Amino acid sequence: MENFNRERALIVGVDLNDGEDTEASMEELSALVEASDAEVVSSIIQGRDRIDSATYIGKGKAEEIKNYVEELNIDMVVFNDELSGSQIRNLEKVIDCKIVDRTNLILDIFAQRATTSEGKLQVKLAQLQYRLPRLVGFKDYLSRTGGGIGTRGPGEQQLETDRRHILREINNIEKKLKSAELIRETTRKRREESDIPIVSLVGYTNSGKSTLLNRMLEYTDADEEKYMFTKDMLFATLDTSLRKTELLNGNEILVSDTVGFVSKLPTKLIEAFKGTLEEIQFSDLLIHVIDISNENLEIQVAATNKILEDLDALSKPIIYVFNKSDKVDIQEVYFNFEETEPKIFMSAKVDENIDELMKLIEETLNKDNVFAKLCFDYSSQDKLNELRGKYNIGEIDYVDEGAVIELSLSSQDYERYKKYVI
């Protein structure tokens, strides 16, 4: 059923002729507005040599937008870049309408989608850090409109109190997140002790990461309650999730579904989610999920790689999964596939090539494995049981000296059980 109370938005961008694909960026901005449950009524792209420090677009263009706002009954004007507090204030004075920039819009979507207590704290922290230097610019429309897009999360009263109160709130949230980080570190150490490999799904928002995770879970007939929510929309899944599944050889892996990336992802948001995103750094393998049907996949791959580089994670083993291949003719896709190895083309939605992916994950994780024959005497059966808990061990040969097995070990495990090698 259509929501007749949706806010009506006019989106505005500036083309500086600096090599950025402004059309693609504006299309994404439109999708972000729709994801925030508003309606894009019209779009304006202005060509400029440089950004106007006072109004971003220049006073004359702002006056022109004011007329559009009145004619089209616009509720808010959304700009494709991050605005300063003075720019927001000046634009509000000229246009007399709620002004939202790209950063605030993304933060708003995150505020809607966060479900865990830590996720909500992370978003609230990013919102407060973003709004603190912009309080003057926000005050007018906050008191006038009483909410809506760009005002979710910290409420009106909170934003209109003095800076010291907000700084105190930021400090309190940071302390809570620090406690959550300590808990996460303890959990991570336990996982490291178990030596179960961690595979992280990374990629642009709406590339199909959660759908792919669900397909991987089907390998162990996992309870459907463990399946991830999926929907064809930006940032359908926000909170990082960890699930256990098995490879074709029976060995267990932990799969992490991380928050989707987007171009111009707000710096404050990356900083707030740093603790969660750090999980990527502790992964044994990354699966970079790419929507091959998206005409801007080159931009999306570059944006994802930039964030992985910022997280110091680009040196990790990466499998490139070109998802949604059922929607396109791969021969007609313009992209330099040679730079993405190893790779696989598949469709997670229709289970296409999922077997090949699981095999590739197994091969990549086992690339540095060592094949060995080991003998555990009867006083060391606990060590044998440790390996049985980690590897799909076949036949065990019981001889006078003890239990003899043959298997492919990780290099770390080979060093750990070296004294049992025969």
Summary of the structure (lengths in Angstrom):
residues: 422
radius of gyration: 25.5
end to end distance: 69.3
largest distance: 92.1
contacts: 1311
relative contact order: 0.09
helix: 47%
strand: 20%
